[in-house]
């Protein structure tokens, strides 16, 4: 069976467990979800992203036999470097989530954990050439990746921000962190628009690549 390595670049075991739950229904390949113990529990700053990218590259070099790799952080840390290290598919969840949202709706919105993430996300979207279809990006004021998927108070804030983005014209919403995965279905039901879990989106692309 094909094996896809899903790398959570932060150190939260709770977030990593949530990834496994989100991918439990996928068939056709084995998804191995791991985290990086020396990383912070939430990737927030540019320094966090740079350090996570280097650590992620080392994990890929240590496991060269995986059939594909998923970078399970919305900043896609180390994506270009990782692709230079292997000929196997390397999928970043920000790219995958946005591209999947564009297949679901004309305009999309993003919910970020905190304000420091937004300039980084915007820079990536400029590179992708998709800013003309962005309805908006809003943040939650600075919450942890773990709380994004487990805290009821954070979920209430997420729902309020999601409603604002929907009212701004977003027909699909992309939660900007792998930690949101346990809340995807509830958020989609409460908002009445498509909510794309970027981890599932990346896994689907990786699965198609290894089975195609």
C-alpha positions as CSV (number, residue, x, y, z in Angstrom):
1,X,0.0,0.0,0.0
2,X,1.2,3.5,-0.8
3,X,2.3,5.6,2.2
4,X,1.8,9.3,2.6
5,X,3.7,11.1,5.4
6,X,1.7,14.0,6.9
7,X,4.0,16.3,8.8
8,X,2.6,18.6,11.5
9,X,5.5,21.1,11.8
10,X,4.4,22.1,15.3
11,X,4.8,20.0,18.5
12,X,1.1,19.6,19.5
13,X,0.2,16.0,19.8
14,X,-3.5,17.1,20.1
15,X,-3.3,18.7,16.6
16,X,-1.5,15.6,15.2
17,X,-4.2,13.4,16.6
18,X,-6.8,15.6,15.0
19,X,-5.1,15.2,11.6
20,X,-5.4,11.4,12.0
21,X,-9.1,11.7,12.7
22,X,-9.7,14.0,9.8
23,X,-8.0,11.6,7.4
24,X,-9.5,8.4,8.9
25,X,-12.1,8.1,6.1
26,X,-9.5,8.3,3.3
27,X,-8.9,4.9,1.6
28,X,-6.2,3.7,-0.9
29,X,-3.1,4.7,1.1
30,X,-1.7,4.7,4.6
31,X,-1.5,8.2,6.2
32,X,1.3,8.5,8.8
33,X,0.8,11.7,10.9
34,X,3.8,12.9,12.8
35,X,4.8,16.2,14.5
36,X,8.1,17.8,15.3
37,X,8.8,17.7,19.0
38,X,11.4,20.6,19.0
39,X,9.0,23.0,17.4
40,X,6.6,25.4,19.2
41,X,3.1,24.2,19.8
42,X,1.8,26.9,17.3
43,X,3.6,28.2,14.3
44,X,3.0,32.0,14.6
45,X,6.1,34.1,13.7
46,X,8.3,34.3,10.6
47,X,11.1,32.8,12.7
48,X,8.7,29.9,13.6
49,X,8.1,29.3,10.0
50,X,11.7,29.3,9.0
51,X,12.8,27.0,11.8
52,X,9.8,24.6,11.1
53,X,10.8,24.5,7.4
54,X,14.3,23.4,8.3
55,X,13.1,20.7,10.7
56,X,10.5,19.5,8.2
57,X,13.3,19.1,5.5
58,X,15.2,16.9,8.0
59,X,12.1,14.7,8.5
60,X,11.7,14.2,4.8
61,X,15.4,13.3,4.3
62,X,15.0,10.8,7.2
63,X,12.0,9.1,5.5
64,X,12.8,9.2,1.7
65,X,10.7,6.1,1.0
66,X,7.3,7.7,1.6
67,X,5.3,8.0,-1.6
68,X,4.2,11.5,-0.9
69,X,4.4,14.2,1.8
70,X,1.9,16.6,3.2
71,X,3.0,19.8,5.0
72,X,0.2,20.2,7.6
73,X,0.7,23.9,8.5
74,X,-1.1,26.7,6.7
75,X,2.1,28.7,6.2
76,X,3.5,25.8,4.1
77,X,6.9,26.0,5.8
78,X,9.8,24.7,3.8
79,X,7.6,23.7,0.8
80,X,10.0,24.8,-1.9
81,X,13.0,23.4,-0.1
82,X,11.2,20.1,0.5
83,X,10.4,19.8,-3.2
84,X,14.0,20.3,-4.0
85,X,14.9,17.3,-1.8
86,X,12.6,14.7,-3.4
87,X,11.0,13.8,-6.7
88,X,7.9,12.5,-4.7
89,X,4.9,14.8,-4.4
90,X,5.1,17.4,-1.6
91,X,1.7,19.1,-1.0
92,X,1.3,22.2,1.2
93,X,-2.1,22.6,2.9
94,X,-2.4,26.4,2.1
95,X,-2.0,25.9,-1.6
96,X,-4.2,22.8,-1.6
97,X,-6.9,24.4,0.6
98,X,-7.1,27.5,-1.5
99,X,-7.2,25.6,-4.8
100,X,-9.9,23.4,-3.5
101,X,-12.0,26.4,-2.4
102,X,-11.7,27.9,-5.8
103,X,-13.2,24.7,-7.2
104,X,-16.1,25.1,-4.9
105,X,-17.0,28.8,-5.1
106,X,-16.2,32.0,-7.1
107,X,-14.8,33.7,-4.0
108,X,-13.2,32.4,-0.8
109,X,-12.3,33.6,2.7
110,X,-9.6,32.6,5.2
111,X,-9.7,32.6,9.0
112,X,-6.3,33.0,10.5
113,X,-5.2,32.2,14.0
114,X,-3.7,35.7,14.6
115,X,-2.8,39.0,12.9
116,X,0.8,38.0,12.3
117,X,-0.2,35.2,10.0
118,X,-2.1,37.4,7.5
119,X,0.8,39.2,5.8
120,X,2.4,35.8,5.3
121,X,-0.7,34.3,3.8
122,X,-1.3,37.3,1.6
123,X,2.2,37.1,0.2
124,X,1.6,33.5,-0.7
125,X,-1.7,34.3,-2.4
126,X,0.0,37.0,-4.4
127,X,2.5,34.4,-5.6
128,X,-0.4,32.1,-6.5
129,X,-2.2,34.8,-8.4
130,X,-5.6,34.3,-6.6
131,X,-6.0,37.6,-4.7
132,X,-8.8,38.8,-7.1
133,X,-10.9,35.9,-5.8
134,X,-10.3,36.5,-2.2
135,X,-13.3,37.9,-0.4
136,X,-11.2,38.6,2.7
137,X,-9.1,37.2,5.5
138,X,-9.8,37.8,9.1
139,X,-8.0,36.6,12.3
140,X,-9.1,35.3,15.7
141,X,-6.8,37.7,17.6
142,X,-4.1,35.2,18.4
143,X,-5.2,31.6,19.4
144,X,-3.3,28.4,19.6
145,X,-3.5,25.7,16.9
146,X,-4.8,23.3,19.6
147,X,-7.6,25.6,20.8
148,X,-8.7,26.1,17.2
149,X,-10.0,22.6,17.2
150,X,-10.9,22.0,20.8
151,X,-12.1,25.3,22.5
152,X,-15.8,26.2,22.4
153,X,-15.0,29.8,23.1
154,X,-12.6,29.9,20.1
155,X,-15.2,28.1,18.0
156,X,-17.7,30.8,18.8
157,X,-15.2,33.4,17.6
158,X,-14.5,31.4,14.5
159,X,-18.2,31.2,13.7
160,X,-18.6,35.0,14.1
161,X,-15.6,35.6,11.8
162,X,-16.9,33.1,9.3
163,X,-20.3,34.9,9.2
164,X,-18.5,38.2,8.4
165,X,-16.5,36.6,5.6
166,X,-19.7,35.0,4.2
167,X,-21.4,38.4,4.3
168,X,-18.3,39.8,2.5
169,X,-19.0,37.4,-0.4
170,X,-17.1,34.3,0.5
171,X,-18.8,31.2,-1.0
172,X,-16.2,28.9,0.5
173,X,-14.2,29.2,3.7
174,X,-10.7,27.9,4.4
175,X,-9.7,27.7,8.0
176,X,-6.0,28.8,8.1
177,X,-4.6,26.2,10.4
178,X,-4.4,22.4,10.5
179,X,-5.7,22.6,14.1
180,X,-9.2,23.6,12.8
181,X,-9.8,20.1,11.4
182,X,-12.1,18.7,14.1
183,X,-14.5,21.7,13.6
184,X,-14.8,21.7,9.8
185,X,-18.2,19.8,9.6
186,X,-19.8,21.8,12.4
187,X,-18.6,25.1,10.9
188,X,-19.9,24.2,7.4
189,X,-23.3,23.3,8.9
190,X,-23.5,26.5,11.0
191,X,-22.5,28.8,8.1
192,X,-24.3,27.2,5.3
193,X,-21.3,27.5,2.9
194,X,-18.5,25.2,1.9
195,X,-15.8,24.9,4.5
196,X,-12.6,23.3,3.1
197,X,-10.3,21.6,5.6
198,X,-6.9,22.3,4.0
199,X,-5.5,19.1,5.4
200,X,-8.1,17.0,3.8
201,X,-7.7,19.0,0.6
202,X,-3.9,18.3,0.6
203,X,-4.4,14.6,1.4
204,X,-6.8,14.3,-1.5
205,X,-4.3,15.8,-3.9
206,X,-1.5,13.6,-2.5
207,X,-3.7,10.5,-2.8
208,X,-4.6,11.3,-6.4
209,X,-0.9,11.7,-7.2
210,X,0.2,8.4,-5.7
211,X,-2.7,6.4,-7.1
212,X,-2.9,8.0,-10.5
